[in-house]
Amino acid sequence: MDIRRLVFARVAWMERYKGTNGDKPQNGGSYVDEEQHGHEVYNFMPKTLKGEIVARYYGCFYIGSSNDYARNLDLSNIGAPAGSRVVADVTVVLVATKPDGSGQYIVGFYTKADLYSSIITGEDVEGGEVNYRIVADITNSKLLQSNARKFEIVGLGQSNVWYGGVDKDFKREVLNYVSQWLPKSATKV
């Protein structure tokens, strides 16, 4: 994992991120709070294609408010040439505010992911529309159980996207934390 290809993305807090059936998104901004839905609700739901489970997750996060939620991500912030549409081998760390509002914590992550500058629209399991910005193999991804969400992220501010600032030690600490949750074959910091 490369500290230059590390992205933090704020999402709503959920238990499973496999749809809203019994799993209400919380603290996801005004749109999610009002609609009780956002496309991040499917971030850890395996997709099916022609009846077979695809071994990838299709994750979503939004950059701005409900008025400009789908604006493009500037991938040059993680070393891609200006105007790039996709970058491979990115670590995307999902951060959410606890239901009680007591802080923002890592809830899950994708490593060795493809990160798209814009929202991609595809078809979900039920044949409906799903938006995504991240594609990652299931084996290189991890959703942390609620009681394991203990790594607090300070510094995200008002933005839904953050690149970790200039503190390389902090970025290494995050990547080391992420790597402890992955199978040994998937880790290399």
C-alpha positions as CSV (number, residue, x, y, z in Angstrom):
1,M,0.0,0.0,0.0
2,D,1.3,3.4,-1.0
3,I,0.9,6.4,1.3
4,R,0.5,8.6,-1.9
5,R,-2.5,6.6,-2.9
6,L,-4.5,6.9,0.3
7,V,-8.0,8.5,0.3
8,F,-10.3,9.0,3.3
9,A,-14.0,9.1,2.4
10,R,-16.8,10.1,4.8
11,V,-20.0,7.9,4.6
12,A,-23.0,7.4,6.8
13,W,-22.6,5.1,9.8
14,M,-24.2,1.6,9.3
15,E,-23.8,-1.8,10.7
16,R,-23.6,-3.9,7.5
17,Y,-23.7,-1.6,4.4
18,K,-25.8,-4.3,2.6
19,G,-28.9,-2.2,2.0
20,T,-31.3,-0.5,4.4
21,N,-33.3,-3.6,5.4
22,G,-32.9,-3.3,9.2
23,D,-29.7,-1.2,8.9
24,K,-30.6,2.5,9.0
25,P,-27.8,4.9,7.8
26,Q,-27.0,7.5,10.5
27,N,-25.0,10.8,10.4
28,G,-24.7,10.7,6.6
29,G,-25.5,14.3,5.9
30,S,-28.9,16.0,5.2
31,Y,-29.8,13.9,2.2
32,V,-29.2,10.6,3.9
33,D,-30.8,11.8,7.1
34,E,-34.0,12.9,5.2
35,E,-34.2,10.0,2.7
36,Q,-32.8,7.3,4.9
37,H,-30.8,6.2,1.9
38,G,-27.6,6.9,0.1
39,H,-25.7,4.8,-2.3
40,E,-23.1,4.0,0.3
41,V,-25.7,1.7,1.9
42,Y,-24.5,-1.0,-0.6
43,N,-20.7,-0.5,0.0
44,F,-20.2,-4.1,1.3
45,M,-22.9,-5.9,-0.5
46,P,-21.5,-8.5,-2.9
47,K,-23.0,-8.0,-6.3
48,T,-24.5,-10.8,-8.5
49,L,-24.1,-10.9,-12.2
50,K,-26.2,-13.5,-14.1
51,G,-27.0,-15.3,-10.9
52,E,-23.3,-15.6,-9.7
53,I,-21.7,-13.5,-7.0
54,V,-19.0,-11.3,-8.3
55,A,-16.0,-11.3,-6.0
56,R,-15.8,-7.5,-5.9
57,Y,-17.4,-4.7,-4.0
58,Y,-18.7,-1.5,-5.7
59,G,-18.3,1.3,-3.2
60,C,-19.7,4.8,-3.2
61,F,-19.1,8.1,-1.5
62,Y,-20.1,11.6,-2.4
63,I,-17.9,14.6,-2.5
64,G,-20.3,17.4,-1.8
65,S,-23.8,18.3,-0.6
66,S,-27.0,17.0,-2.2
67,N,-26.7,19.8,-4.7
68,D,-23.3,18.8,-6.0
69,Y,-22.9,15.3,-4.7
70,A,-21.7,13.8,-7.9
71,R,-19.0,16.2,-8.8
72,N,-15.7,14.8,-10.0
73,L,-12.9,13.8,-7.7
74,D,-9.5,15.3,-8.7
75,L,-7.3,12.2,-8.9
76,S,-4.2,14.2,-9.3
77,N,-4.3,14.5,-5.5
78,I,-3.1,10.9,-5.4
79,G,-0.5,11.2,-8.1
80,A,-2.6,10.5,-11.2
81,P,-2.1,12.7,-14.3
82,A,-4.6,15.7,-14.5
83,G,-7.9,14.7,-16.0
84,S,-7.5,10.9,-15.2
85,R,-10.8,9.0,-15.0
86,V,-9.6,6.1,-12.9
87,V,-6.6,5.2,-10.8
88,A,-5.6,1.6,-9.8
89,D,-4.1,0.4,-6.5
90,V,-5.7,2.9,-4.2
91,T,-6.5,2.4,-0.5
92,V,-9.8,4.0,0.3
93,V,-10.6,4.3,4.0
94,L,-14.2,4.8,4.9
95,V,-14.9,7.0,7.9
96,A,-18.2,7.6,9.6
97,T,-19.4,9.6,12.6
98,K,-20.6,7.4,15.5
99,P,-24.4,7.4,16.0
100,D,-23.9,9.4,19.3
101,G,-21.8,12.0,17.4
102,S,-18.7,11.3,19.6
103,G,-16.2,11.2,16.8
104,Q,-15.3,9.9,13.3
105,Y,-13.9,6.4,13.0
106,I,-12.7,4.0,10.4
107,V,-15.6,1.7,9.5
108,G,-14.0,-0.2,6.7
109,F,-11.7,0.1,3.7
110,Y,-10.8,-1.1,0.2
111,T,-7.2,-1.8,-0.8
112,K,-5.8,-2.3,-4.3
113,A,-9.0,-0.6,-5.5
114,D,-9.8,1.2,-8.7
115,L,-11.0,4.7,-7.8
116,Y,-13.0,6.6,-10.4
117,S,-13.1,10.4,-10.7
118,S,-16.8,10.4,-11.3
119,I,-19.8,8.4,-10.2
120,I,-20.4,5.3,-12.3
121,T,-24.0,4.1,-12.7
122,G,-24.6,0.4,-12.9
123,E,-27.3,-2.2,-12.2
124,D,-27.8,-3.6,-8.7
125,V,-28.7,-7.1,-7.6
126,E,-32.5,-6.4,-7.9
127,G,-32.1,-4.8,-11.4
128,G,-32.2,-1.3,-10.0
129,E,-29.7,1.5,-10.4
130,V,-26.6,1.7,-8.2
131,N,-23.9,4.3,-8.2
132,Y,-20.3,3.6,-7.4
133,R,-16.9,5.2,-7.4
134,I,-14.7,2.3,-6.1
135,V,-14.2,-1.2,-7.3
136,A,-12.2,-3.6,-5.2
137,D,-11.9,-7.4,-4.7
138,I,-13.7,-8.7,-1.6
139,T,-10.4,-10.2,-0.4
140,N,-8.8,-6.8,-0.4
141,S,-11.6,-5.1,1.5
142,K,-12.9,-5.2,5.0
143,L,-16.0,-3.9,6.9
144,L,-15.2,-3.6,10.6
145,Q,-17.8,-4.7,13.1
146,S,-19.2,-1.8,15.2
147,N,-17.3,-2.9,18.3
148,A,-14.0,-3.0,16.3
149,R,-14.4,0.6,15.0
150,K,-11.8,2.2,17.4
151,F,-9.4,4.1,15.1
152,E,-10.6,7.7,15.3
153,I,-9.8,10.0,12.4
154,V,-9.3,13.7,13.4
155,G,-8.7,16.2,10.6
156,L,-11.3,15.4,8.1
157,G,-13.1,18.7,8.6
158,Q,-16.2,19.5,6.6
159,S,-15.1,17.7,3.4
160,N,-16.3,14.2,2.6
161,V,-12.9,13.5,1.0
162,W,-9.5,13.9,2.6
163,Y,-6.0,12.8,1.5
164,G,-4.6,12.6,5.0
165,G,-2.7,15.8,5.1
166,V,1.1,16.0,5.0
167,D,1.9,13.8,8.0
168,K,3.5,10.7,6.5
169,D,3.7,9.0,9.9
170,F,0.0,9.3,10.3
171,K,-0.6,7.8,6.9
172,R,1.7,4.9,7.7
173,E,-0.1,4.4,11.0
174,V,-3.4,4.2,9.1
175,L,-2.0,1.8,6.5
176,N,-0.5,-0.4,9.2
177,Y,-3.9,-0.5,10.9
178,V,-5.6,-1.4,7.7
179,S,-3.1,-4.2,6.9
180,Q,-3.6,-5.9,10.3
181,W,-7.2,-6.6,9.2
182,L,-6.3,-8.2,5.8
183,P,-5.1,-11.7,5.0
184,K,-1.2,-11.8,4.9
185,S,-1.3,-12.4,1.1
186,A,-3.0,-9.0,0.6
187,T,-0.7,-6.9,2.8
188,K,2.4,-5.0,1.9
189,V,2.9,-1.6,3.4
